[in-house]
Amino acid sequence: MAYRSVIDVMLLLVRGGEVLLALRSGTGFADGWWNVPSGKVEDGEDVAAALCRETREEIGLHLDPVSLTLSSTVHFRNERGEARLGLFFQPARWDGEPVNAEPHKCARIAWFPLDEIPDSTYPYTRVGIELYRRRENFAISGWEA
């Protein structure tokens, strides 16, 4: 049987040494944890289109897919044993200021220094941010026995 995994697109919105995080709330999964704006690739979407859609839905910014750079990839297995492939993208530019466009799923958004992200940052997100900080581009997380 062929291996299948969810593909997540993760936005690394970085400015002035800070990264934008969103506090999950009301979703039924990882509520109370900080995360980067993100989501799953939907059927028929390419990863750039998915990230642009999720960014628009979650923080109200419009991104140009051409401005995206793949910063890192994380093959993650969560506490439920579910495998996910996370593609962390960084846009070269964006217009406007991010807003909490989904208050029913997000308690708030905030900027944090890259070297001082909250302890309650979801592990998957933490790995992607750490890779970015170390200028590394790949990690496997959660697969330990």
C-alpha positions as CSV (number, residue, x, y, z in Angstrom):
1,M,0.0,0.0,0.0
2,A,1.3,3.4,-0.9
3,Y,2.2,5.8,2.0
4,R,0.0,8.8,2.4
5,S,0.4,11.9,4.5
6,V,-1.4,15.1,5.1
7,I,0.5,18.1,3.6
8,D,0.5,21.2,5.7
9,V,1.5,24.6,4.5
10,M,3.0,26.8,7.2
11,L,3.6,30.6,7.0
12,L,6.8,32.0,8.4
13,L,5.9,35.6,8.5
14,V,9.1,37.2,9.8
15,R,10.0,40.9,10.2
16,G,12.6,42.6,12.3
17,G,13.6,39.4,14.0
18,E,10.1,38.5,15.1
19,V,7.7,35.8,13.8
20,L,3.9,36.0,13.8
21,L,2.1,33.4,15.8
22,A,-1.6,32.6,16.3
23,L,-3.1,31.2,19.5
24,R,-5.4,28.3,18.6
25,S,-8.9,28.3,20.2
26,G,-12.2,26.6,19.5
27,T,-10.8,24.1,16.9
28,G,-10.8,20.9,19.0
29,F,-7.2,20.3,18.2
30,A,-4.1,21.9,19.9
31,D,-6.3,24.7,21.4
32,G,-4.2,26.8,23.7
33,W,-1.1,26.3,21.7
34,W,0.7,29.0,19.5
35,N,1.1,28.1,15.9
36,V,2.1,29.9,12.7
37,P,-0.8,30.6,10.3
38,S,-1.2,27.3,8.5
39,G,-3.5,24.7,7.0
40,K,-3.9,21.6,4.8
41,V,-3.6,21.5,1.1
42,E,-7.0,20.8,-0.3
43,D,-7.8,18.5,-3.3
44,G,-6.8,20.2,-6.6
45,E,-4.6,22.8,-4.9
46,D,-0.9,23.3,-5.3
47,V,1.1,24.2,-2.2
48,A,1.6,27.8,-3.1
49,A,-2.1,28.3,-3.7
50,A,-3.0,26.6,-0.5
51,L,-0.6,28.8,1.5
52,C,-2.0,32.0,-0.1
53,R,-5.6,30.8,0.6
54,E,-4.8,30.0,4.3
55,T,-3.0,33.3,4.8
56,R,-5.9,35.2,3.4
57,E,-8.5,33.2,5.5
58,E,-6.5,33.4,8.8
59,I,-4.7,36.8,8.8
60,G,-6.2,38.7,5.9
61,L,-3.0,39.1,3.9
62,H,-2.8,38.6,0.2
63,L,0.5,36.9,-0.9
64,D,2.0,36.6,-4.3
65,P,2.8,32.9,-4.8
66,V,6.0,34.0,-6.8
67,S,7.3,35.7,-3.6
68,L,7.3,32.4,-1.6
69,T,10.5,30.6,-0.6
70,L,10.5,27.1,0.9
71,S,12.3,27.7,4.2
72,S,12.1,24.2,5.6
73,T,10.3,20.8,5.6
74,V,9.3,18.9,8.7
75,H,8.1,15.3,8.6
76,F,6.1,15.2,11.8
77,R,4.0,12.6,13.6
78,N,1.7,14.1,16.2
79,E,0.7,12.7,19.6
80,R,-2.2,10.8,17.9
81,G,0.2,9.0,15.6
82,E,-0.9,10.9,12.5
83,A,1.8,11.7,10.0
84,R,2.1,15.1,8.4
85,L,4.5,16.8,6.0
86,G,4.9,20.4,6.8
87,L,6.2,22.9,4.3
88,F,7.3,26.1,5.9
89,F,7.3,29.0,3.5
90,Q,8.5,32.6,3.9
91,P,7.2,35.4,1.6
92,A,9.7,37.9,0.3
93,R,7.0,40.6,0.7
94,W,3.4,41.3,1.7
95,D,1.1,44.2,1.7
96,G,-0.8,45.3,4.7
97,E,-0.8,44.3,8.4
98,P,-2.0,40.9,9.6
99,V,-5.3,40.7,11.5
100,N,-7.1,37.9,13.3
101,A,-9.5,37.1,10.5
102,E,-10.8,33.9,12.2
103,P,-11.6,34.8,15.8
104,H,-13.7,31.7,16.2
105,K,-10.5,29.6,15.6
106,C,-7.9,31.9,17.0
107,A,-7.9,33.8,20.3
108,R,-5.3,36.3,19.1
109,I,-2.2,36.8,16.9
110,A,1.1,38.3,18.1
111,W,4.7,38.9,17.1
112,F,7.4,37.2,19.1
113,P,11.2,37.4,18.9
114,L,12.5,34.4,17.0
115,D,14.6,33.4,20.0
116,E,11.8,33.9,22.5
117,I,8.8,32.0,21.2
118,P,6.3,30.9,23.9
119,D,6.8,27.6,25.7
120,S,3.2,26.8,24.6
121,T,4.2,26.8,20.9
122,Y,3.0,23.7,19.2
123,P,6.0,21.3,18.8
124,Y,5.6,21.0,15.0
125,T,5.7,24.8,14.7
126,R,8.6,25.0,17.1
127,V,10.7,22.7,14.9
128,G,10.0,24.7,11.8
129,I,11.0,28.0,13.5
130,E,14.1,26.5,15.0
131,L,15.1,25.2,11.5
132,Y,14.6,28.7,10.1
133,R,16.7,30.2,13.0
134,R,19.6,27.7,12.4
135,R,19.3,28.1,8.6
136,E,18.6,24.4,8.2
137,N,15.9,23.1,5.9
138,F,14.8,19.6,7.1
139,A,13.8,17.7,10.2
140,I,12.0,14.6,11.3
141,S,10.0,15.0,14.5
142,G,7.7,12.7,16.5
143,W,8.9,9.4,14.9
144,E,11.0,8.3,17.8
145,A,10.0,5.0,19.3
